[in-house]
Amino acid sequence: MTPSATGTAARRRSAGGALAVLAVAQFLIALDYSIVYIALPSIGHDLALSQSSVQWVVSGYAVFFAGFLIVGGRASDRFGPRTLFVIAMLLFGVASLAGGLAPGAAPLLVARAVQGVAAAVLQPAVIALINTSFATGPARNRALSVWGTVGASGLAAGVIIGGLLTTMSWRWVFLINLPLAVVCALAAPKLLPEGDRATRRRSPLNVPSGVLCTGTVLSAALALTQASTMGWTHAGTLAAFGAAAVLLVAFVLQERRSPQPLVDPLLRRTRSLLVGCGSTAFYMASVGNQFFVVTLLVQQLRGYGPLAAGLAFLPMAVAIAVANAVSARIVAAVGVRLALTLAFAADAAGLLLLAAQVHGDGYVLNLLPGLLLTGFGHGVTYVSMFIAGTADIADRNQGVGSAMMTTAQYMSGALGVAILVLVLGPNPGAGDFGWAFATTAAAAGIGAVLSWTGLARGRSRRTAPAADLAEAPS
């Protein structure tokens, strides 16, 4: 073998190792959001949590993840993505250990919040490392395809793995993260590129905007949660809504006067990115939050044990994997606008099918068809929305743009769960679950309308958007 061929083979192995580490990291981020769903009843029973309080085990992770995501991106720019990757992985592992060993509700919720912050630092670092490790073109596109596939599959795999682990103890849904996080942290210095220190931006981190953003979402979610238990006119509910409004105004003012805003003004004017952010929000409010409704349905209404509840999602996980495998071909054949619209329409149809069949007791007849249809739609939606949202962003802005979309996704997830708690009520029956599925179907329907009306007809991917070209040095 010639030296050139040897060098090429070594680079391929290095790239393959880097992609493996980054894929495991992305899998952990998605997995940790959904793996606790099946364990929620066990957690609530052992720690004496009400149903409205138990949802914070999910929302506590999602809200802090969404709030600190773009701040994590800024930190990655300043200190280097590989350094932040290692730090975030170690913090994620420590928080997972603390969650698994938590003696009560408060330590568990704090651990979930720390996991969310760690994931918020980790996510943009993963995206930046993909762009650093793989050249622009087919190699990077394949890597991003793997990233998207792992993200969608992680959400589905989480409920299955969660069901299996909860049969032993709900604590294992947190402890399982520790060895994976340690392996990734140890492998990162050997397999991931360090990056060019000279190109790192030394601008200060916009922590105030990140704190205000997180405070806004936390207050809004708290208000919705209290409304479900205390009523919409209760003083605590109104106070939380008022705090959310004040924090939102403060966030907007902070962004306007800051020399380093969290969201670059150029990105705010990119229509396809704004549509992509809306798509990720409605994706999470529909099939993303479907996991929450289905897990409660099969465990509380149908009486499934943790293992049976987890296995109930297996056909859906397979459907998502199949959809991930063919999504790129579907987009190439019909265009991203039609692909994303039809995917959201399939999501809505499957969720309405589940809503219509909540009174039946059979799995094959009453659950499986809806799970398969939403599973396939889920997989196509996830890949298509990131293709659509990042189509008009230059490579140098891909990390921030993807962070904005993921922020919208997880903010919507946290608020969506809070809304579903309101719809389901304290002791949900079949009719309540029907309305919950109908609520998620409505979100998917809005996503379809947004995709069809918001995305341009026959748009092709440009080398760099006109707005970016105007800023580029000549």
N, C-alpha and C positions, 0 to 999 in steps of 0.2 A: 504494500500500500504506500502511495506517495505521501510526502509530508503534507501536501495540500489536502489530500483526501482524509488523512489522519486528523488535520485541524478541523475540517468540516464536520467529521463524525463527532469530535469532541465538543464542538459548538452545539450540535444537535442534542447531545446528551445533556449539556449544561442547560440549554433552553428547556428540554424536557423536564429536568429536575426542578428548574425554577417554576415552570407551569404547574408541576405537581404540588409544590409547596403553596403556591398562590391559590390553587384550586381547593386544597384542604382548608386554607384560611377562609375563603369565600363560603365554603360548605358550613364551617363553624358559625359564621355570621348568620346565615339563613336558618341553619338548624336550631340555633339557640332561641330564635323567635318562636318557632312552632313546637319544639320538643316538649315544652311544659304543658301544652294543651291537655293531653291525656292525663297528666299528673295533677291537674288543678283540683279535681274533687278530693284526691288523697291529701294534697297540701292543705286545702281548706279544712278537712276533717282533723288532721293532726295538729294544725296550728290554730284551730278555732276561728277561721276567717269566714265572713259572710260572702255571698256570691259577688256582691258589688266590690268587696275588698279583694277577693281572689283575682279579679281581672287586672289588678295592679301588678300581679306577678308577670303578666304579659306586657301591660302598658308601661310599667316602670322601666323595662328594657327598651321598648320602642321609642318612648318619649325622649329619653336621654340620648339615645342613638341619633334620632332625628335632630335634636337641638344642637348637638355638638359636632355633627358630621362635617359641616363646611369649615368650622374651626379646626377640625382634625386635618382637613385638606391644607389649610394655611400652615399648620404645624409641619406637615409633611414637606411642603415647599421650603420651609426655613431650615429644618434640621436634617432633611434627607429622608426619602421614603423607607429605605432599608432600616435605618436607625429607629424610626417610628414603628415600623413593622415589628421589630424585636420587642420594643418596650410595650406596645399594645398587646402583643401575644402573651407576654409574661403577666401583664396586668389582668388580662382576660382569664388566664389560668388561675391566678390567685383569687379573683372574684368568684370563679366557678367553684373553687375549693371552699371558700367562705359560704357560698350558697348551699353547697351540699352538706356542710356541717352546721348550718344555722340552727340555733336552739329555739328561735321564735320567729314571729312574723316580721318584726322590725329589722333584725339582721338580714333576713332573706331579701326584703325589699331593697335594702341598701346595697346588698351584693348584686342584685339585678340592675340597679342604677349604675353601679361601677362597671358591670359588664357592658351596658349600653354605651358608656363613655369610651371604654376600650375599643368596642366595635366601631365607634365613630372615628377614632384615630386610625383603626386598621383598614377600613373600607377604602378611603382615598389613597392610602399607601399601596394597597393591592393594585388599584387601577394605574397609579403612576409607575409601579414596577412592571406591569404588563407592557406599558408604552416604552419603558426603558429596555426591557429584555427582548422585545420582538420588533423587528423592522416594520415600517409602514407598508401596508399591502396585505397580501394573502396570509403571511405568517401572523401578523397582528390580528387580522380578522378571525383567523382560526382560534387564536388564544382568547379573544373576546367572546367568541361563540362558546368556547368551553366555560368561560366565566359566567355567561348568562345561563347556560344549561345547568351548571352546578348550583347557581343561585335559586332557580326555580325548583330543581330537584331536592335541594336542601329543605325547602319549606315542606314538601310532601314527605320526605324521608323522616323529618322530625317527628311527626305524629306516630309513625310506625315504630321508630326506635324508642320514642317515649313510652309507647304502650308496652313494649318488651321490657324496658328497664323498670317501669313502675310496678311490674309484677314482683320485683324484688324489693324495691323501695323507691319512692319519688326522689330521694336524694341522689340517686344514680344519674338522673337526667342532667344534673349539674356536674357531678364528679367525672362523667365521661369526657368532658371537655379538657380536663387537666392534662392527660398524657398527650393528646393531639396538639395542644397549645405548646407544650414543652418541646415536642419534636420539631414543630415548625420554627420555634425560636432558636433552637440549636442549629437547624439546617440552614436558616436564612443567611448567616454570614458566609457560608460556603457556596451557596447556590444562587443567591440573588445579587444583582449588580449594586455597587455602592453609589453610583451616580456621580455626576460632575459637580464638585463642590463649588466651582467658580460660578455656576449658573443658578445657584440657590438664592432665592430672594431673601433679603435680610430685613424685610419690613416687619413691624411689630404685629403680633397676633391680635386680632380684634376680639378679645375676650368679652368685652361688654355686650357686643351684639349677640354673641353666642349665648351668654347668660340670659339676656332679655328674650331671645327667641325660645330658649328652653322654658323659661318662666311663663311665657305666653301659652305654650302648649300644655304645660303642667296645670296651669290655672283653668284652662278650658276643659281639660279632661276631668279635673276634680269637680268642676261645676256640673258637668254632665253626670258624673257618678253620684254626686249628692242629690241631683234632681231625681234620680231613680229611686232613692231611698227616703229623702226628706221632702220632696216636692219642688216644683219649679219656683214657687214663691217663698220658699224658706230663706231666712236671712243668710245662712251659710252659703246657699246656692247662689244667691244674688251677689254676695260679696266675692265669690270666686269668679263669676262672670265679669264683675267690675274690675277685678285685678287683671284678668286676661285682657280686657279692653285697654286699660292703662298701660300695661306692659307692651301691647301691640303698638300703641302710639309711640311709646318710648323707643321701641325697636326701629320703627320707621324713621324717626327723627335722628337716631344714632347713625343709621345707615346713610342718611342724606348728608350729614356733616362730617362723616369719617373719611379721611383720605385713603383708607384701605377698607372699603365696605366688604362685608361677607360675600355679597353677590355683585360681581362686576356689572356696571351699567350696560356694557355691550351685550352680555348674556341676557339681560332683562328685555332687550329688544329683539331677540332671536325668536321668531314665532314658532318654529318647529320645536325648539327646546321648551317653550311654554306649554305647547300642546303635549309634549312628552311628559312634562311634570304633571299635567292634569291627567294624562293616561295612567301614570304610575299610581296616582292618588286613587283613581276609580278602580284600577286593578286591585289595589289592596283593600278597598272598601267592598269589593265584590268577592272574587274567588280567593283573595288573600285572607279575608276574614271568614270565609266559608269554613275554614278549619275549626274556628272557635265554635260556630253554630253546630256543626256536625258532631264534634266531640261531646258537646252537652246533650245533643239529641240522642246519640247512641248510648251514653252512659246514664243520663238521668231519666229519659223517657223509655228507652228500650231495655235498659238494665244490663248493658254489655259490661264485662269486666275490662280492666286496662289492656290485657293482651288482645281480646277480641276487638276492642275499639281501635287499637292500633292496626290490626290486620284488616279491618274494614276499609282502611285507606289504601291498601296495597294495589287494587286495580286502578285507582286514581293515580297513584305514583307511576305505574306502568304507562298509563295514558299520557302523563306529563312527559315522561322520558321519550316516548314515541314522537310526541309533538315537537319536542326540542330537536330531535334528529331531523325532522322534515321542515322545520320552520324556515330555514334559509332558502330552501327550494320553493316554498310557497310564496315567500316575499319576492323571489326572483321571477316567479311565474306571473303573479297578479299585481305586484307592486306593494309597497309597505302600507299605503293608505287603505287599500281594499283588504289586505291581509289583517291589519289591526282592527278594522271595522268588523269584519266577519268573525274574528276571534272574540271580540267583545259580545257580538250577537250570540255566538255559541255559549259564552259564559252565561248570558242572561237567560237563554233558553234552558240550559241545564239547571240553573238555580230556580227558575219557575217550575220546572219539572219536579224538583225536590220539594218545593212549596206545595205543589198539588198532591203529593203522595205522602205527606207527613202522618196521615191518619192510618196508613197501612203498617203492618208489623213485619212484613217480609223484607229481607235484605236484597235478594236477587231482583224482585219485582219493584220494590218501592225505593230502594236506595241506589243500587248499582247503576241503572241507566243514567241518572242524574250525575253521579260521581264520574262516570266515564266521559260524559259529554263536557262537563266542566273541567275535567282533567286535561282533555285535549285542547280545549279553548284556553285554559290556563297556560299551557306550555307555549302555544303560538303567541299569546298576548305578551308574555314576559319577554321573549326574544324580540318581537316586532316593535314593542314600545321603546326599547333602547336603541334599536336601529333608527326609528323615526326621530327620536328626541335628540340624537347626537349627529344626525345627518348633515346639519349646516354649521357644525362647530369645527374649527380648525384643531389639528392634533394638539397644539399647545394649550388648548382650553378644554380638552376632553375630560380631564380629571374633575375640574370644577363643575362642568355641565352634568356629568354623571352623578356627582355628589348632590347637586340640586334635585335631580330626579329621585335619587334614593331618599333624600330628605322628605320630599313630598310623599313618597311611598310610605315611609314609616310614621310620619305625622298622621297621615290618613288612617293607617292601621290602628294607632293608639286611640284616636278619636272615634274611629268606626266601632271598635270593641265597646267603648263607652256608650255609644248610641244603641248598639245591639243589646246591652244590658238593660237599657230603658225599654226597648221593645219586648224583650223576653219577660221582664218582671221577676219578682222573687221566686215564684213557683211556676215555671212555664209549663203549659200544656201543649198539645199538638197544634192547636190553633196559633199559639204564640210563636212556635217554631216556624209555622207557615208564614207568618208576618215577617219574621226575621229573614227567612230566605227571600221573601218578596222585596225586602229592603235592600239586600245585597244585589238582587236582580235589577232593581232600579238603578243602582250605581253602575252596573255593567251596561245598562241601556244608555245612560248618559255618556259613558265612555265611548260607546259606538258612535253616537251623534257627534261628540267632540272630535273623534278621529276622522270621520268622513268630512266634516265641515272645516276642521282646523288645518288639516294637512293639504298641501298643494297637490294638484293633479299631476301625475307623471313626473314628479321631481326626481332628478338624478343626483347622485352624490358628486359634489364638486370637490376639487382638490382643496380649496379653501374658500370659505364664504366671502362674499363681497365686503361685508362689514369688517372682517378680519384683514382682508387684503388692503383695505383703506388705512388700517393702522400699521400694517407691516412696513418696516423700513425699506426704502428703495435703494 
